[in-house]
């Protein structure tokens, strides 16, 4: 490179005598200078192609990243030392488990307890890498010298933070990793102590598995009866709920709350306030609804405190985590409907949670109750939502609904004649698409076609919705005015 750089300088400016002398010096130093020029030209072409690819096709690379992660994960789970079940593990089931872990869903066609500790470690790795998603993808690009310049322009990474909080993608990557490992480490510590008191075998590994599963919003459990034995253990359920809320509230909010608590910031941003308000309203409102609706069915015979704890746990985990302490099949139809809506909504943007997120829901609610001004903007809470923001939120939700309708229709066609109720298939579809993992117990009995549909649903819910939220950059276009038309709406 010491020889090549003066060489290119000389070739570019032969009219300059000084540069020409540098060119002669480089030629003498490198007799095979034509080979140096050829190799350097190829290197420049690779650099340019990589930068263009990263700048314009980062969403495509994200799709490829998740596809590769799921494929490699399924092959690792197929290894003999990863499986301990009585019957051989089918590839479709290994692929389903890998997709569920990487897409932070939690649905499974086989019991997680049938995997060996090696297999469960592989699942943990899939959960963690899949939860990071674009963050793990971005951290790989950081390690590539040629990609570092293009990394600074990746809109998908910048979408995890607000402009006023942080704008450097590499700083965002490391900040999110620091938050993740710190919170998961705290969760492991508390769960370890609680599991020891409860007499859980291999308590440290089980605490590690559940801390990652809860904070990453996967919903897998490697205990024989999952969390059912802890239904009357308020301490364990509280830690699980705090991990779930922390993983689904968004790193912008976590960062700003930390700054406010440390008195380095006076107030939260408008985004963080909306996320916290929507999270509190949805979680509290749903918990109250479950408490009333299930008083004479699923929570019948429970004392008031335990019934409230079960209702709150159901509300928190339907947002995207997928763990349960009361079987979903025991719930009333009204509770199943509300659970479906909660799974479709999900958590906050820039978090590990799935669903359409709470901020697009806020935009939909605002559009429903307030009229825009002449500029298309809406003023609410002493702030102005621009027409561009309103349009993005509405279009994003409509596209999400369209994708979900296709998934439900496909699953109804593939497994509607196999004796499953429409409610169970609908619940399964929205759980997969919302990356939640709650089920009415039919996942393992689905046909191969149904399993493929749910794999596609999990992938779409995790990756496709992310791509919809951050579309590719638009190319330059000409300003053209088209004739205005009128359409009857009633």
C-alpha positions as CSV (number, residue, x, y, z in Angstrom):
1,X,0.0,0.0,0.0
2,X,3.0,2.3,0.6
3,X,3.9,1.9,-3.1
4,X,0.4,1.8,-4.5
5,X,-0.8,5.1,-3.1
6,X,1.9,7.3,-4.6
7,X,1.5,5.3,-7.8
8,X,-2.2,6.3,-8.1
9,X,-1.3,9.9,-7.2
10,X,1.1,10.0,-10.1
11,X,-1.2,8.3,-12.6
12,X,-4.0,10.7,-11.8
13,X,-1.9,13.8,-12.5
14,X,0.7,13.1,-15.1
15,X,0.8,16.7,-16.2
16,X,2.4,17.7,-12.9
17,X,6.2,17.2,-13.1
18,X,6.4,16.6,-9.4
19,X,3.8,13.9,-9.5
20,X,5.4,12.4,-12.6
21,X,8.7,12.1,-10.8
22,X,6.8,10.3,-8.0
23,X,5.4,8.0,-10.7
24,X,8.9,7.2,-12.0
25,X,10.0,6.6,-8.4
26,X,7.1,4.2,-7.8
27,X,7.8,2.4,-11.0
28,X,11.5,1.9,-10.1
29,X,10.4,0.7,-6.6
30,X,7.9,-1.8,-8.1
31,X,9.1,-3.2,-11.4
32,X,5.8,-5.1,-11.8
33,X,3.8,-1.9,-11.3
34,X,1.1,-3.0,-13.8
35,X,0.2,-5.8,-11.5
36,X,0.1,-3.4,-8.6
37,X,-2.2,-1.1,-10.6
38,X,-4.5,-4.1,-11.4
39,X,-4.7,-5.3,-7.9
40,X,-5.4,-1.8,-6.5
41,X,-8.0,-1.2,-9.2
42,X,-9.8,-4.4,-8.1
43,X,-9.6,-3.4,-4.5
44,X,-11.1,0.0,-5.3
45,X,-13.9,-1.7,-7.2
46,X,-14.6,-4.0,-4.2
47,X,-14.6,-1.0,-1.8
48,X,-17.0,1.0,-4.1
49,X,-19.3,-2.0,-4.6
50,X,-19.5,-2.8,-0.9
51,X,-20.2,0.8,0.0
52,X,-23.0,1.1,-2.6
53,X,-24.5,-2.3,-1.4
54,X,-24.5,-1.3,2.2
55,X,-25.9,2.2,1.5
56,X,-28.7,1.1,-0.8
57,X,-29.5,-2.5,0.2
58,X,-29.0,-2.7,4.0
59,X,-32.6,-4.2,4.3
60,X,-31.7,-6.9,1.8
61,X,-28.6,-7.8,3.8
62,X,-30.7,-7.9,6.9
63,X,-33.0,-10.4,5.2
64,X,-30.0,-12.5,4.1
65,X,-28.6,-12.3,7.7
66,X,-31.7,-13.7,9.3
67,X,-32.1,-16.4,6.6
68,X,-28.5,-17.5,7.2
69,X,-28.9,-17.4,10.9
70,X,-32.0,-19.6,10.8
71,X,-30.5,-22.1,8.3
72,X,-27.3,-22.5,10.3
73,X,-29.2,-22.8,13.6
74,X,-31.4,-25.6,12.2
75,X,-28.3,-27.5,11.1
76,X,-26.7,-27.2,14.5
77,X,-29.9,-28.4,16.2
78,X,-29.9,-31.4,14.0
79,X,-26.5,-32.6,15.3
80,X,-26.6,-35.8,17.4
81,X,-25.3,-34.1,20.5
82,X,-28.0,-31.4,20.4
83,X,-31.0,-33.7,20.6
84,X,-32.0,-36.1,23.4
85,X,-35.6,-37.0,22.5
86,X,-36.8,-40.6,22.1
87,X,-37.6,-40.1,18.4
88,X,-35.2,-38.6,15.9
89,X,-35.6,-34.8,15.3
90,X,-37.1,-34.0,11.9
91,X,-35.5,-31.2,10.0
92,X,-38.8,-29.2,9.7
93,X,-39.0,-29.2,13.5
94,X,-35.4,-28.1,13.9
95,X,-36.0,-25.4,11.3
96,X,-39.2,-24.3,13.2
97,X,-37.3,-24.1,16.5
98,X,-34.4,-22.2,15.0
99,X,-36.8,-19.8,13.3
100,X,-38.8,-19.3,16.5
101,X,-35.6,-18.6,18.5
102,X,-34.0,-16.3,15.9
103,X,-37.3,-14.4,15.3
104,X,-37.9,-14.1,19.1
105,X,-41.2,-15.9,19.0
106,X,-41.3,-18.9,21.4
107,X,-43.6,-21.2,19.4
108,X,-42.2,-24.8,19.3
109,X,-43.3,-28.0,17.7
110,X,-41.1,-30.1,20.0
111,X,-40.4,-29.7,23.8
112,X,-37.3,-27.6,24.6
113,X,-36.6,-30.1,27.4
114,X,-35.8,-32.7,24.7
115,X,-32.8,-30.8,23.6
116,X,-29.5,-31.5,25.4
117,X,-27.7,-28.7,27.2
118,X,-25.6,-28.2,24.1
119,X,-28.8,-27.8,22.1
120,X,-30.2,-25.4,24.6
121,X,-27.0,-23.3,24.4
122,X,-27.5,-23.2,20.7
123,X,-31.0,-22.0,21.3
124,X,-29.7,-19.3,23.7
125,X,-27.3,-18.1,21.0
126,X,-30.1,-18.0,18.4
127,X,-32.3,-16.0,20.8
128,X,-29.6,-13.5,21.6
129,X,-28.4,-13.0,18.1
130,X,-31.9,-12.9,16.7
131,X,-33.0,-10.4,19.4
132,X,-30.2,-8.1,18.4
133,X,-31.3,-8.4,14.8
134,X,-30.0,-5.4,13.0
135,X,-27.8,-4.7,16.0
136,X,-25.9,-8.0,15.7
137,X,-25.9,-7.4,12.0
138,X,-24.4,-4.0,12.5
139,X,-21.8,-5.2,14.9
140,X,-20.5,-7.6,12.3
141,X,-20.2,-4.7,9.8
142,X,-18.2,-2.8,12.4
143,X,-15.5,-5.5,12.3
144,X,-15.2,-5.1,8.5
145,X,-12.8,-2.2,7.8
146,X,-14.3,-1.5,4.3
147,X,-17.8,-1.4,5.7
148,X,-17.3,1.1,8.5
149,X,-17.9,4.1,6.3
150,X,-21.1,2.7,4.9
151,X,-22.2,1.6,8.4
152,X,-22.6,5.3,9.3
153,X,-25.3,5.6,6.7
154,X,-27.4,2.6,7.6
155,X,-30.9,4.0,8.2
156,X,-32.0,0.7,9.9
157,X,-29.5,1.0,12.7
158,X,-30.2,4.7,13.1
159,X,-33.9,3.8,13.5
160,X,-33.1,2.4,17.0
161,X,-32.4,5.9,18.3
162,X,-33.7,9.4,18.0
163,X,-31.7,12.1,16.3
164,X,-31.5,14.0,19.6
165,X,-30.2,11.0,21.6
166,X,-27.6,9.5,19.3
167,X,-26.8,9.4,15.6
168,X,-23.7,7.3,15.4
169,X,-24.6,3.7,14.5
170,X,-21.5,2.2,16.0
171,X,-22.2,4.0,19.3
172,X,-25.8,2.8,19.1
173,X,-24.6,-0.8,18.7
174,X,-22.4,-0.8,21.7
175,X,-24.9,1.1,23.9
176,X,-27.6,-1.4,23.2
177,X,-25.3,-4.3,23.9
178,X,-24.3,-2.7,27.2
179,X,-27.9,-2.3,28.2
180,X,-28.8,-5.8,27.2
181,X,-26.0,-7.6,29.0
182,X,-26.4,-5.5,32.1
183,X,-30.1,-6.1,32.4
184,X,-29.8,-9.8,31.6
185,X,-27.0,-10.2,34.1
186,X,-29.1,-8.6,36.8
187,X,-32.0,-10.9,35.8
188,X,-29.7,-14.0,36.0
189,X,-28.6,-12.9,39.5
190,X,-32.1,-12.6,40.9
191,X,-33.5,-15.7,39.2
192,X,-30.6,-17.7,40.4
193,X,-31.3,-16.8,44.0
194,X,-35.0,-17.5,43.5
195,X,-34.5,-20.8,41.7
196,X,-32.2,-22.0,44.5
197,X,-34.8,-21.3,47.1
198,X,-37.4,-23.1,44.9
199,X,-35.2,-26.2,44.7
200,X,-34.7,-26.0,40.9
201,X,-32.0,-28.3,39.6
202,X,-29.2,-26.7,37.6
203,X,-30.4,-23.4,38.8
204,X,-27.7,-21.2,37.3
205,X,-28.1,-22.5,33.8
206,X,-31.9,-22.3,34.0
207,X,-31.7,-18.8,35.3
208,X,-29.4,-17.8,32.4
209,X,-31.8,-19.4,29.9
210,X,-34.9,-17.7,31.3
211,X,-33.2,-14.3,31.7
212,X,-32.2,-14.3,28.0
213,X,-35.6,-15.7,26.9
214,X,-37.6,-13.1,28.8
215,X,-35.5,-10.0,28.0
216,X,-35.2,-11.0,24.3
217,X,-39.0,-11.6,24.3
218,X,-38.7,-15.2,23.1
219,X,-40.8,-17.1,25.6
220,X,-39.0,-20.4,25.6
221,X,-38.6,-22.3,28.9
222,X,-36.3,-25.3,29.5
223,X,-38.1,-26.4,32.6
224,X,-40.3,-29.5,32.4
225,X,-43.6,-27.7,33.2
226,X,-42.3,-24.2,32.1
227,X,-43.4,-21.6,34.6
228,X,-46.6,-23.4,35.8
229,X,-44.9,-24.4,39.1
230,X,-44.2,-20.7,39.8
231,X,-47.8,-19.6,39.4
232,X,-47.9,-18.9,43.2
233,X,-44.4,-17.4,43.4
234,X,-44.8,-13.6,43.2
235,X,-41.0,-13.0,43.3
236,X,-40.2,-15.1,40.3
237,X,-43.2,-13.7,38.3
238,X,-42.2,-10.1,39.2
239,X,-38.6,-10.6,37.9
240,X,-40.0,-12.3,34.7
241,X,-42.3,-9.4,34.1
242,X,-39.7,-6.7,34.7
243,X,-37.3,-8.4,32.3
244,X,-40.1,-8.6,29.7
245,X,-41.1,-5.0,30.1
246,X,-37.4,-3.9,30.0
247,X,-36.9,-5.8,26.7
248,X,-40.0,-4.4,25.1
249,X,-39.9,-0.7,26.1
250,X,-37.2,0.3,23.7
251,X,-33.6,1.4,24.1
252,X,-34.4,5.1,23.5
253,X,-36.7,5.0,26.5
254,X,-34.2,3.1,28.7
255,X,-31.4,5.5,27.8
256,X,-33.5,8.6,28.5
257,X,-34.9,7.3,31.8
258,X,-31.3,6.5,32.9
259,X,-30.2,10.0,32.0
260,X,-33.1,11.6,33.9
261,X,-32.5,9.4,37.0
262,X,-28.8,10.5,36.9
263,X,-30.0,14.1,36.4
264,X,-28.1,14.5,33.2
265,X,-31.3,15.3,31.4
266,X,-34.3,17.4,32.6
267,X,-37.1,15.7,30.9
268,X,-38.0,12.8,28.6
269,X,-38.5,13.2,24.9
270,X,-42.0,13.2,23.4
271,X,-41.4,9.7,22.0
272,X,-40.4,8.3,25.4
273,X,-43.5,9.9,27.1
274,X,-45.8,8.4,24.4
275,X,-44.2,4.9,24.8
276,X,-44.5,5.0,28.6
277,X,-48.1,6.2,28.5
278,X,-49.2,3.7,25.9
279,X,-47.4,0.9,27.7
280,X,-49.0,1.7,31.1
281,X,-52.5,2.2,29.6
282,X,-52.3,-1.0,27.5
283,X,-50.8,-3.1,30.3
284,X,-53.0,-1.8,33.1
285,X,-56.2,-1.8,31.0
286,X,-55.6,-5.3,29.7
287,X,-54.8,-6.6,33.2
288,X,-58.0,-5.2,34.6
289,X,-60.0,-6.7,31.7
290,X,-58.5,-10.1,32.3
291,X,-59.2,-9.9,36.0
292,X,-62.9,-9.2,35.4
293,X,-63.4,-11.6,32.4
294,X,-61.7,-14.6,34.0
295,X,-63.1,-14.2,37.6
296,X,-65.6,-17.0,37.0
297,X,-63.5,-19.2,34.6
298,X,-59.6,-19.3,34.5
299,X,-59.1,-17.5,37.8
300,X,-62.1,-19.1,39.6
301,X,-61.2,-20.1,43.1
302,X,-58.1,-17.9,43.3
303,X,-57.5,-15.3,46.0
304,X,-57.7,-11.7,44.8
305,X,-53.9,-11.1,45.0
306,X,-53.1,-14.2,43.0
307,X,-55.8,-13.5,40.5
308,X,-54.5,-10.0,39.9
309,X,-50.9,-11.3,39.5
310,X,-52.1,-13.9,36.9
311,X,-54.0,-11.1,35.1
312,X,-51.0,-8.8,35.1
313,X,-48.7,-11.6,33.9
314,X,-51.1,-12.4,31.1
315,X,-51.2,-8.7,30.1
316,X,-47.4,-8.3,30.2
317,X,-46.6,-11.5,28.3
318,X,-49.2,-11.1,25.5
319,X,-47.3,-8.0,24.4
320,X,-44.6,-10.2,22.9
321,X,-43.0,-12.5,25.4
322,X,-45.3,-15.6,25.3
323,X,-44.8,-17.2,28.7
324,X,-47.8,-18.3,30.5
325,X,-48.9,-19.5,34.0
326,X,-52.5,-20.2,33.0
327,X,-53.2,-22.3,29.8
328,X,-54.5,-20.2,27.0
329,X,-57.2,-22.7,26.2
330,X,-58.9,-22.1,29.6
331,X,-59.5,-18.4,28.8
332,X,-62.8,-17.0,27.8
333,X,-63.4,-15.9,24.2
334,X,-63.3,-12.3,25.2
335,X,-59.9,-12.8,26.8
336,X,-58.6,-14.6,23.8
337,X,-59.7,-11.7,21.6
338,X,-58.0,-9.1,23.8
339,X,-54.9,-11.3,23.9
340,X,-54.9,-11.4,20.1
341,X,-55.0,-7.7,19.9
342,X,-52.2,-7.3,22.5
343,X,-50.1,-9.7,20.5
344,X,-50.7,-7.8,17.3
345,X,-49.8,-4.5,18.9
346,X,-46.6,-5.7,20.6
347,X,-44.1,-3.5,22.3
348,X,-42.2,-0.3,21.6
349,X,-40.1,0.6,18.5
350,X,-36.4,-0.1,18.8
351,X,-36.9,-2.9,21.3
352,X,-36.8,-6.7,21.2
353,X,-40.6,-6.9,21.1
354,X,-42.6,-7.8,18.0
355,X,-45.9,-6.6,16.7
356,X,-46.8,-3.4,15.0
357,X,-45.5,-1.4,18.0
358,X,-47.3,1.1,20.3
359,X,-46.3,4.3,18.4
360,X,-48.0,3.4,15.1
361,X,-51.1,2.5,17.3
362,X,-50.9,5.9,18.9
363,X,-50.8,7.5,15.4
364,X,-53.9,5.5,14.4
365,X,-55.7,6.6,17.5
366,X,-54.8,10.3,16.9
367,X,-55.9,10.1,13.2
368,X,-59.3,8.6,14.4
369,X,-60.1,11.3,16.9
370,X,-58.5,14.5,15.5
371,X,-58.7,16.2,12.1
372,X,-55.5,17.4,10.4
373,X,-55.0,21.0,9.6
374,X,-54.5,22.5,6.1
375,X,-50.9,21.2,6.1
376,X,-51.9,17.7,7.0
377,X,-50.4,18.0,10.5
378,X,-52.2,17.2,13.8
379,X,-51.5,19.0,17.1
380,X,-51.7,16.9,20.2
381,X,-50.2,17.2,23.7
382,X,-48.7,20.6,22.8
383,X,-46.7,19.0,20.0
384,X,-47.3,18.6,16.2
385,X,-47.3,15.3,14.4
386,X,-46.3,16.0,10.8
387,X,-48.2,14.7,7.8
388,X,-45.2,12.5,6.9
389,X,-45.2,10.9,10.4
390,X,-49.0,10.3,10.2
391,X,-48.8,8.8,6.7
392,X,-45.9,6.5,7.7
393,X,-47.8,5.2,10.8
394,X,-51.1,4.6,8.9
395,X,-49.5,2.9,5.9
396,X,-47.3,0.7,8.1
397,X,-50.3,-0.5,10.1
398,X,-52.3,-1.2,6.9
399,X,-49.4,-3.2,5.4
400,X,-49.1,-5.2,8.6
401,X,-52.8,-6.0,8.6
402,X,-52.6,-7.1,4.9
403,X,-49.7,-9.4,5.7
404,X,-51.5,-10.9,8.6
405,X,-54.7,-11.5,6.6
406,X,-52.6,-13.5,4.1
407,X,-51.1,-15.6,6.9
408,X,-54.4,-16.4,8.5
409,X,-55.9,-17.3,5.1
410,X,-53.0,-19.6,4.2
411,X,-53.2,-21.4,7.6
412,X,-56.9,-21.8,7.3
413,X,-56.5,-23.4,3.9
414,X,-53.6,-25.7,5.0
415,X,-55.0,-26.9,8.3
416,X,-58.6,-25.8,8.5
417,X,-59.8,-29.3,7.6
418,X,-57.7,-31.1,10.2
419,X,-60.1,-30.6,13.1
420,X,-58.7,-27.3,14.5
421,X,-61.0,-24.6,15.4
422,X,-60.9,-21.2,13.6
423,X,-60.1,-19.5,16.9
424,X,-57.1,-21.8,17.6
425,X,-55.7,-21.2,14.0
426,X,-56.3,-17.5,14.3
427,X,-54.6,-17.4,17.7
428,X,-51.6,-19.4,16.3
429,X,-51.3,-17.1,13.3
430,X,-51.3,-13.9,15.3
431,X,-48.9,-15.3,17.9
432,X,-46.4,-16.2,15.2
433,X,-46.8,-12.9,13.3
434,X,-46.6,-10.9,16.5
435,X,-43.5,-12.9,17.6
436,X,-45.2,-13.8,20.9
437,X,-45.3,-17.6,21.3
438,X,-48.6,-18.1,23.1
439,X,-50.5,-21.1,21.8
440,X,-53.7,-23.1,22.4
441,X,-51.7,-26.3,22.1
442,X,-51.9,-27.1,18.4
443,X,-48.4,-26.1,17.2
444,X,-47.0,-29.6,17.3
445,X,-50.0,-31.1,15.5
446,X,-50.0,-28.8,12.5
447,X,-49.2,-30.2,9.0
448,X,-45.9,-29.6,7.4
449,X,-47.5,-26.9,5.2
450,X,-48.9,-25.3,8.3
451,X,-45.4,-25.3,10.0
452,X,-43.9,-23.7,6.9
453,X,-46.6,-21.0,7.0
454,X,-45.9,-20.2,10.6
455,X,-42.1,-20.1,9.9
456,X,-42.9,-17.6,7.2
457,X,-45.2,-15.7,9.6
458,X,-42.4,-15.5,12.3
459,X,-39.9,-14.3,9.7
460,X,-42.3,-11.7,8.3
461,X,-43.2,-10.5,11.8
462,X,-39.6,-10.1,12.8
463,X,-37.9,-9.0,9.6
464,X,-40.5,-7.9,7.0
465,X,-42.2,-5.5,9.5
466,X,-38.8,-4.0,10.3
467,X,-38.2,-3.5,6.6
468,X,-41.6,-1.9,6.2
469,X,-40.8,0.5,9.1
470,X,-37.5,1.6,7.4
471,X,-38.0,1.5,3.6
472,X,-35.2,1.9,1.2
473,X,-34.0,5.3,0.3
474,X,-35.9,6.9,-2.6
475,X,-34.1,7.9,-5.8
476,X,-34.4,11.3,-7.2
477,X,-37.7,11.9,-9.0
478,X,-39.2,14.6,-11.1
479,X,-41.8,16.9,-9.8
480,X,-45.0,16.0,-11.6
481,X,-48.5,17.3,-10.8
482,X,-51.3,14.9,-11.7
483,X,-55.0,15.8,-12.0
484,X,-57.0,15.6,-8.8
485,X,-59.9,13.1,-8.6
486,X,-62.9,12.6,-6.2
487,X,-64.1,9.3,-4.7
488,X,-67.3,8.6,-3.0
489,X,-66.7,7.3,0.6
490,X,-70.3,6.6,1.7
